[in-house]
Amino acid sequence: SALKRSFSTRNTFSSPTNKIKRLFNDRPLLSNGLIGGFFMCTGVLTQQVYFDSNIKWKEVITFSSLGFALGPAGVYWYRWLEKKFPGTGLLAIIKKLIIDEFVWGPLTVVSIFYVLPFFETLDHQYAINEFKQKFLNAWIGSAGFWLLFQSFNFRFVPLKYRVVYLMAVEFFMILLLLFYRYQY
């Protein structure tokens, strides 16, 4: 009966899930932007609360904005990679890993060590110095981290959820990169 269906726990709990799935299907740029902003925001807040004990709201807003931008960019990036190197076979994954690590990897590290310092200080020279001092070590260090996680991403995660996976893992990478950025 209709009354029985309206009180069914299956209908109650499946509705938000269906709405989220529909959002990812109908509005992938918006949904991935929101996910990216959320994970970057929570990453920087976690770092500040546990390691700094001082919340810098300008940095939180900057990171959230960066995540909101990287989410939609990631949608296009992963679509392009999948189109260029389709499939989940070993050779396709290796090609995706190489391209991802030498194109997307440096862009994200540049965003941490140039873009964010620039927006925090509006001082180009400060941002350049930060970038020169830390980029290479951070990129090399993150390459090892990402090769493992991106292998899993390219092999098992459906294309429309790859940015979500990436941003969830990025939460932990942000903690590491920020720790590195502020310790040295």
Sequence and secondary structure as in RCSB ss.txt:
>XXXX:A:sequence
SALKRSFSTRNTFSSPTNKIKRLFNDRPLLSNGLIGGFFMCTGVLTQQVYFDSNIKWKEVITFSSLGFALGPAGV
YWYRWLEKKFPGTGLLAIIKKLIIDEFVWGPLTVVSIFYVLPFFETLDHQYAINEFKQKFLNAWIGSAGFWLLFQ
SFNFRFVPLKYRVVYLMAVEFFMILLLLFYRYQY
>XXXX:A:secstr
 HHHHHT HHHHHHHHHHHHHHHHHH HHHHHHHHHHHHHHHHHHHHIIIIIS   HHHHHHHHHHHHHHHHHHH
HHHHHHHHHS SSSHHHHHHHHHHIIIIIHHHHHHIIIIIHHHHHH  HHHHHHHHHHHHHHHHHHHHHHHHHHH
HHHHHHS GGGHHHHHHHHHHHHHHHHHHHHHH 
